[in-house]
Amino acid sequence: MLQVSPCRGYAFSMTQHSIGSWNQTTLASERRIRPYSHGTGVFSNSIPSFCLFISSPEFAGGKHRDQSFQHRYGPSFFFQLVVLITSLFLQAHCSPLAHQIRGACATEDPDETFLHEIGRLNSSEANSANTQARRAPIEIETWFHIVSSKSESEQVTDDMIDSQLAILQDSYADSDISFRLQGVTRHVNDEWARNGDEMAMKTALRKGTYRTLNVYFQTNLQATPGQSGRALGTRGTNSDLAASVLGFCTLPDPKINADSPASQYVKDGCNILAKTMPGGSLDLYNRGGTAIHEIGHWNGLLHTFQGESCSADNPGDYINDTPQQSTPTDGCPAHKDSCPDVPGQDAVHDFMDYSSDVCYESFTPGQSERMRSMWDSMRAGK
């Protein structure tokens, strides 16, 4: 079951309890009131909507129309109305917390060329000799670009940058992947800060070759127009991020080779909302987990819930040791099993799910192997 913020849970339980008590007192008078919430009984990512359905003879046939509203429904009705309004008020004030979800990863879905390469790598990874050859440590040349609006030019501190790098090193250590920070650039540009002209920004700022990781931490990151990632219209964020996304990265492109001009891969890299860096202002998602997740995409990983189906013909993320999962995770539930008829529970602690930062723990051995084979196949030497 998805976790509920204490504030939202309190508002719901107060309304439910009060309405339930009122039901007991009104059954004799043939009036019914029941809470109705959209969904299947567990909290969805949107705040539950409560609708009051009243069935009463007065409405049915106009009986006792001369009675006053208060006389017909009694003083308890007004008490319940106050309780309902109060609960909705609490929910409105809790919504910034309740709506902070990692559903704003806008990394594009893989194309057929990428999926074909995954099929080839699956065969290669099954060869133990190839696996041993890929155990050499991988060090990724990395650049951080801090792109701020004028009003938030002091938002990203040097300590936040150091902490983000340390968290990346620790999170990828078990995969024998590390990051060699070549430099940090800082820029104040309102349009670039919201990703208003991504091509111009990356043409001016990008460093290195195709094997160089460029991470753009933007204070007001928004999705690129026309982008088809999950963040667009399908997953909400809090009111502070109404038009924003937490991040997105480019997947490795099999069409790029050592002779490809830089203009062909100028947009390669990761765009990260700066508020998600360690010490950032985005509660629940300010421990650096977004960069871990998005760089996983840059290294060739897909979401653990890829395909969002329990069907046997859904290959999911094409990793053998990640359980099949049909829904992204919200928050950090103790247990979650979106495909109960398939072995294994959802990998809620996996970096490639949508869990909150505190829930993130690791990549699976299969994911580590996939990142390494992707590196050897599509980035090393380019």
Summary of the structure (lengths in Angstrom):
residues: 382
radius of gyration: 25.2
end to end distance: 44.6
largest distance: 88.5
contacts: 1201
relative contact order: 0.13
helix: 40%
strand: 11%
